[in-house]
Amino acid sequence: MENHNPFVMKYAIKTFGCQMNYSDSERVVRVMENCGFEKSEEFKTADIIIVNTCSVRQTAENKANGFIKNHKQKYIAVTGCMVRKTGDRETSKDLLLQNKAIDMVFRIEDTARIPKLLERHFPLHDFSSFTESFGNGIIENYFRIMPKTENKSQVLVPIIQGCDKFCAYCIVPYARGREVSRLLPEIFGECEKLVEQGAIEITLLGQNVNSYTYEGKRCFAELLRKIDTLSDKGLSRIRFTSAHPQDFTEELIETLATLKCICPYIHLPVQHSSDQILRAMNRNYSVDQYEEIIRKIRKVIPNCMISTDIIVGFPGESEDDFQKLCDFADRVKFDFSYTAIFSPRRGTPAAKRKDQFIDSDEKKRRFHLFDKLINSHAHLGRKAFIGKTLEVLVEKSEKREDGLYENIGRSREFLEVHFSSGRSLIGKEVMVKITKAYHYTLIGILE
């Protein structure tokens, strides 16, 4: 239990959604602590609860609204994708009017303005120690806030905000706005500081990281090469998410193969494998083009693990389209698939195609069939690692009743590995020999 000091204001933060949201929360935390609030691990002892929301699917919004309702007796501040879902500043007023439990709403770009926004609600708190040195209300200034990371060894670094692709099913361009890239020297400077503080693994974040632009040119590969030089200072791994097939160039593939901090794992969302459905989704590439990218990756990085995103049941998806999807999965043999049933998001073009919506039971049937197919390939892929030794970065380590520690970590291939040890190994890279394989986890022995 925490001791609540009545003279210190406390905050708690609840984050929903993707890694970008968690990265945003780290910057919110930095500002809250800079202006004199202490973090509470228990919501009941907090004077203010900040809710960082996601609106990619309705279920994500429902979870956020449910959490807010359950904590309505607290002062609630809301930020994240629900704030800008309509793409304008009027959303703040809408949220406040619709949900009386919400006391304050701010766009994530306005994080540096939190002290100004809170002053009127907490008049007895001294905000004078916080110097507003990041400017107001634009994403470039927001990115200048150094995050307060909890996990020093694995860190998240956003490099681009927003999206210009406007996929027919996606709310992100309306929630996050148009693409804005950070300055390359600014990104490198943040990465360098984080490595000096103990970062072993850096994950670069963006809705489309390979759309990253600096000084008027697409240069994601150049950025990777620059960050890779931090291997001399202790950086071991570079990851990134998410990439878009339209911008996945040969230069990028060749660069990945040469990095000292290479992780042979690429997440490349395809969404579907029917050209007709891809056109309806506004994905701007063909199935053949996507498969050619995969062939090039596997040629240059032979042991690379490939994961993807798939939407089943998109409006107009015929039984023939679904069969093409299954045949495609059999050819490509993905190591992971984050498969989702189509969920209409109000305000997107796909949500207007109600006459072509597929019956809910049929969507579920297709989802389970496809998921079973993906799992069969994933399991075979993991069995191939039995007897091999993998380098594992430990993420969790808990002491068991027998005195040993149960460790869970990720290999460079992004495989989840479980093994025991005589002491906690959190944040350490260790070699583990694999002895068993399950659908999505490996069991091993510490070497």
C-alpha positions in Angstrom: 0.0 0.0 0.0 1.1 3.5 -0.8 1.3 6.2 1.9 -0.7 9.2 0.7 1.1 12.4 1.6 -1.6 15.0 1.9 0.9 17.7 1.0 1.9 16.1 -2.3 -0.4 16.0 -5.3 -0.5 12.5 -7.0 -1.4 11.4 -10.5 -2.0 8.0 -12.1 -2.1 7.2 -15.8 -4.0 4.6 -17.7 -3.0 3.9 -21.3 -5.0 2.1 -23.9 -3.9 1.1 -27.4 -0.6 0.8 -29.3 3.0 1.4 -28.5 2.7 4.9 -29.8 0.2 5.6 -27.0 2.5 4.2 -24.4 5.3 6.3 -25.8 3.0 9.4 -25.6 2.3 8.5 -22.0 6.0 8.6 -21.1 6.1 12.2 -22.2 2.9 13.0 -20.3 4.6 11.5 -17.2 7.7 13.7 -17.7 5.6 16.8 -17.7 3.4 15.8 -14.7 6.5 15.1 -12.6 8.3 18.2 -13.8 5.4 20.3 -12.4 5.5 18.6 -8.9 3.1 15.7 -9.1 4.1 12.3 -7.8 3.1 9.1 -9.6 0.6 6.8 -7.8 0.5 3.1 -8.8 -3.0 2.9 -7.3 -5.8 4.8 -8.9 -7.6 5.3 -5.6 -4.8 7.3 -4.1 -4.4 9.6 -7.1 -5.7 13.2 -7.1 -5.9 13.1 -10.9 -6.1 10.2 -13.4 -4.9 10.7 -16.9 -6.6 8.4 -19.5 -4.7 8.0 -22.8 -7.2 6.7 -25.2 -7.3 4.6 -28.4 -10.0 4.8 -31.1 -8.7 2.2 -33.7 -11.7 0.0 -32.8 -14.9 0.6 -31.0 -13.9 -2.0 -28.4 -10.9 0.2 -27.5 -13.2 3.2 -27.0 -15.6 1.1 -25.0 -12.8 0.1 -22.6 -11.7 3.7 -22.1 -15.3 4.8 -21.4 -15.8 2.0 -19.0 -12.6 2.8 -17.1 -13.6 6.5 -16.9 -17.1 5.5 -15.6 -15.6 3.3 -12.9 -13.4 6.1 -11.7 -15.8 9.0 -12.1 -15.3 10.1 -8.5 -11.7 11.2 -9.4 -10.5 14.1 -11.4 -10.3 12.7 -14.9 -8.2 14.2 -17.8 -8.5 12.5 -21.2 -6.1 12.6 -24.1 -5.1 10.3 -27.0 -6.9 9.3 -30.2 -10.4 9.8 -28.9 -9.7 13.5 -28.5 -9.0 14.1 -32.2 -11.2 11.4 -33.7 -13.1 14.0 -35.8 -9.9 15.7 -36.8 -10.7 19.1 -35.2 -10.4 20.8 -31.9 -14.2 20.7 -31.3 -13.8 17.1 -30.2 -12.7 18.3 -26.7 -16.0 20.0 -26.2 -17.9 17.0 -27.5 -16.2 14.7 -25.0 -16.8 17.0 -22.1 -20.5 17.3 -23.0 -21.0 13.6 -23.6 -19.3 12.3 -20.5 -19.9 14.2 -17.3 -17.2 12.1 -15.6 -14.5 13.9 -17.7 -13.0 17.0 -16.1 -10.4 18.0 -18.7 -9.5 17.1 -22.3 -6.2 17.8 -24.1 -4.6 16.8 -27.4 -1.4 14.9 -27.0 0.3 17.7 -28.9 -0.7 20.0 -26.0 1.1 17.9 -23.3 3.5 20.8 -22.5 0.4 22.9 -21.7 -0.8 20.6 -19.0 0.4 22.9 -16.1 -1.5 25.8 -17.7 -4.6 23.6 -18.1 -4.4 22.3 -14.5 -3.8 25.6 -12.7 -7.5 26.5 -12.7 -8.5 23.1 -11.3 -5.7 22.9 -8.6 -5.3 26.5 -7.4 -3.4 25.4 -4.2 -0.7 23.5 -6.2 2.5 25.4 -7.0 3.2 25.1 -10.8 5.9 27.7 -10.8 8.7 25.1 -10.8 7.6 24.0 -14.3 9.1 26.1 -17.1 7.1 25.8 -20.3 10.1 25.5 -22.7 8.5 23.3 -25.3 6.1 25.7 -27.0 2.4 25.2 -27.5 0.1 23.0 -29.5 2.2 21.6 -32.4 3.7 18.1 -32.6 7.2 19.3 -33.4 7.4 21.0 -29.9 5.7 18.1 -28.2 8.5 15.8 -29.4 11.1 17.9 -27.7 9.8 16.6 -24.3 12.2 13.9 -23.1 10.2 10.8 -22.0 10.3 9.4 -18.5 11.0 5.7 -19.3 10.1 3.0 -16.8 12.0 0.2 -18.7 15.5 1.6 -19.2 16.7 -1.4 -21.3 13.9 -1.3 -23.8 12.7 2.1 -25.0 10.2 3.5 -27.5 11.2 6.4 -29.8 8.5 8.0 -32.0 9.9 9.2 -35.3 6.8 10.2 -37.3 3.3 11.2 -36.3 0.1 10.8 -38.3 -0.7 9.1 -41.6 -1.3 10.2 -45.2 -2.4 6.8 -46.5 -6.1 7.1 -45.7 -6.9 3.4 -45.8 -10.7 3.0 -46.2 -11.2 1.3 -42.8 -8.8 3.3 -40.7 -9.5 6.2 -38.3 -5.8 7.0 -37.7 -5.5 9.9 -40.2 -8.4 11.6 -38.5 -7.3 10.7 -34.9 -3.6 11.4 -35.4 -3.6 13.9 -38.3 -1.4 14.1 -41.3 2.2 12.8 -41.4 4.8 15.0 -39.5 8.4 13.6 -39.3 10.8 14.6 -36.5 14.1 16.1 -37.3 16.8 13.4 -37.8 19.3 15.0 -35.4 16.6 15.3 -32.7 15.7 11.6 -33.0 19.4 10.6 -32.9 20.0 12.9 -29.9 17.1 11.2 -28.0 18.3 7.7 -28.9 21.9 8.6 -27.8 20.6 9.9 -24.4 18.5 6.7 -23.9 21.5 4.5 -24.7 23.6 6.4 -22.2 20.9 5.7 -19.7 21.0 2.0 -20.4 18.9 1.3 -23.4 19.8 -2.0 -25.1 16.9 -2.1 -27.5 15.2 0.8 -29.3 11.9 0.5 -31.1 11.2 3.3 -33.6 7.5 4.1 -33.8 5.2 5.6 -36.3 1.9 4.8 -38.1 4.2 4.4 -41.2 7.8 4.5 -40.1 9.2 4.0 -43.6 7.5 7.1 -44.8 9.9 9.0 -42.6 11.1 12.2 -44.3 14.0 14.6 -43.5 14.9 17.7 -45.5 12.4 16.8 -48.2 13.4 13.2 -48.9 12.3 9.8 -47.7 15.3 8.5 -45.6 14.2 5.9 -43.2 17.2 3.7 -44.2 19.5 6.6 -43.5 18.0 7.1 -40.0 18.5 3.4 -39.3 22.2 3.6 -40.3 22.7 6.6 -38.1 21.1 5.0 -35.0 23.1 1.8 -35.7 26.3 3.7 -34.9 25.2 3.7 -31.3 26.2 0.0 -31.1 29.6 1.4 -30.1 27.9 2.8 -27.0 26.0 -0.3 -26.0 22.9 -0.4 -28.3 22.3 -4.0 -29.3 18.9 -4.1 -31.0 16.8 -1.8 -33.3 13.2 -2.6 -34.0 10.5 -0.6 -35.7 6.7 -0.6 -36.2 4.7 -0.2 -38.3 5.9 -0.3 -41.9 3.8 0.1 -45.0 4.5 -2.1 -48.1 4.1 0.9 -50.5 7.3 2.4 -49.0 9.3 -0.8 -48.3 12.2 -0.2 -50.7 15.2 -2.3 -51.8 17.5 0.2 -50.1 15.7 -0.4 -46.8 16.0 -4.2 -47.2 19.7 -4.0 -48.0 20.2 -1.6 -45.1 18.5 -3.9 -42.6 20.9 -6.7 -43.7 24.0 -4.6 -42.9 23.0 -3.2 -39.5 25.1 -4.3 -36.5 21.9 -4.1 -34.4 19.8 -6.1 -36.9 16.8 -7.9 -35.5 15.7 -10.5 -38.1 12.0 -9.8 -37.5 9.8 -7.5 -39.7 6.2 -6.6 -39.1 4.7 -5.7 -42.5 0.9 -5.4 -42.6 -0.7 -6.7 -45.7 -4.4 -6.5 -44.6 -5.6 -8.8 -47.4 -4.5 -10.8 -50.4 -7.3 -10.1 -52.9 -6.4 -7.3 -55.2 -10.0 -6.4 -55.4 -10.2 -6.0 -51.6 -6.9 -4.2 -51.4 -8.2 -1.6 -53.9 -11.4 -1.2 -51.9 -9.2 -0.7 -48.8 -7.1 1.9 -50.6 -3.9 0.0 -49.9 -2.1 1.0 -53.2 -0.2 -2.2 -53.9 -1.0 -5.6 -55.3 -0.6 -9.0 -53.8 2.2 -9.8 -56.3 4.1 -6.6 -55.2 3.8 -7.6 -51.5 5.0 -11.1 -52.2 8.0 -9.8 -54.1 9.0 -7.7 -51.1 8.8 -10.8 -48.9 10.9 -12.8 -51.4 13.6 -10.0 -51.3 13.6 -9.9 -47.5 14.1 -13.6 -47.2 16.8 -13.6 -49.9 18.8 -10.9 -48.2 18.0 -11.8 -44.5 17.4 -15.6 -44.8 16.3 -16.2 -41.2 14.0 -13.2 -40.9 10.7 -13.8 -39.2 7.7 -12.1 -40.8 4.5 -11.0 -39.2 1.5 -9.1 -40.6 -1.9 -7.6 -40.0 -5.0 -9.2 -41.6 -8.6 -7.9 -41.7 -11.2 -10.7 -42.2 -14.7 -9.8 -43.3 -14.0 -6.5 -45.0 -17.2 -5.2 -46.9 -17.6 -7.0 -50.2 -15.2 -9.9 -49.2 -16.5 -12.9 -51.2 -15.9 -16.6 -50.4 -13.5 -16.5 -53.3 -11.6 -13.5 -51.8 -11.4 -15.4 -48.5 -10.0 -18.5 -50.2 -7.4 -16.3 -51.8 -6.4 -15.1 -48.4 -6.0 -18.7 -47.1 -4.0 -19.7 -50.2 -1.8 -16.6 -49.7 -1.1 -17.5 -46.0 -0.2 -21.0 -47.2 2.4 -19.6 -49.6 3.9 -16.9 -47.4 3.8 -18.9 -44.1 3.8 -16.0 -41.7 5.4 -16.4 -38.3 2.7 -14.2 -36.6 -0.5 -12.6 -37.8 -2.5 -10.0 -35.9 -5.8 -11.0 -37.4 -8.9 -8.9 -36.8 -12.6 -9.1 -37.8 -13.6 -5.9 -39.7 -15.0 -3.3 -37.4 -16.6 -0.3 -39.0 -15.4 3.1 -37.7 -17.8 6.0 -38.1 -16.4 8.6 -40.5 -14.3 6.2 -42.6 -15.3 5.3 -46.2 -15.6 1.6 -45.4 -18.2 2.3 -42.7 -20.5 3.7 -45.4 -20.6 0.4 -47.4 -23.4 -1.0 -45.3 -25.1 -2.9 -48.2 -21.9 -5.0 -48.5 -21.4 -5.8 -44.8 -20.9 -9.5 -44.1 -23.0 -11.4 -41.6 -21.4 -11.4 -38.1 -21.4 -15.2 -37.8 -19.8 -15.6 -41.2 -17.1 -13.2 -40.3 -16.4 -15.1 -37.1 -16.3 -18.4 -39.1 -13.7 -17.0 -41.5 -11.7 -15.5 -38.7 -11.4 -18.8 -36.9 -10.5 -20.7 -40.0 -7.8 -18.3 -40.9 -6.5 -18.1 -37.4 -6.2 -21.9 -37.3 -4.2 -21.8 -40.6 -1.8 -19.1 -39.3 -1.3 -21.0 -36.0 -0.4 -24.2 -37.8 2.4 -22.4 -39.8 3.6 -20.5 -36.7 3.9 -23.7 -34.7 5.9 -25.5 -37.4 8.2 -22.4 -37.6 8.8 -22.5 -33.8 9.5 -26.2 -33.7 12.5 -25.5 -36.1 14.2 -23.6 -33.2 14.4 -26.7 -30.9 18.0 -27.4 -30.2 19.2 -24.0 -31.3 20.6 -21.3 -29.0 19.0 -17.9 -29.1 20.1 -14.5 -27.6 17.3 -13.4 -25.3 16.6 -10.0 -23.8 14.8 -10.7 -20.5 11.7 -8.6 -19.9 10.2 -10.3 -16.8 11.8 -12.2 -14.0 9.8 -13.5 -11.0 11.0 -15.6 -8.0 9.3 -19.0 -7.7 8.5 -21.0 -4.5 11.6 -23.2 -5.2 13.9 -20.2 -5.1 14.6 -20.1 -8.8 13.5 -17.2 -11.1 11.1 -17.7 -14.0 12.3 -15.5 -16.9 10.4 -14.3 -19.9 12.1 -12.5 -22.8 12.4 -12.0 -26.5 14.9 -13.3 -28.9 16.2 -11.1 -31.8 13.6 -12.9 -33.9 10.9 -11.5 -31.6 10.1 -15.0 -30.2 8.9 -15.2 -26.7 11.2 -17.4 -24.6 10.7 -18.8 -21.1 13.6 -20.2 -18.9 14.6 -20.4 -15.3 17.7 -19.0 -13.6 19.3 -18.6 -10.1 18.8 -14.8 -10.1 16.8 -12.1 -11.7 18.0 -11.3 -15.2 15.7 -8.4 -16.2 17.3 -6.2 -18.7 20.1 -8.7 -19.5 20.9 -10.3 -22.8 21.6 -14.0 -22.3 22.0 -17.2 -24.4 19.2 -19.8 -24.1 19.1 -23.2 -25.7 15.6 -24.1 -26.9 14.2 -27.4 -25.7 10.4 -27.1 -26.4 8.1 -25.2 -28.7 4.5 -24.3 -28.4 2.3 -22.2 -30.7 3.7 -18.8 -29.7 6.3 -19.5 -27.0 9.6 -21.4 -26.7 11.0 -23.1 -23.6 14.7 -23.2 -23.0 17.7 -23.7 -20.7 20.1 -20.9 -19.8 23.6 -21.5 -21.2 
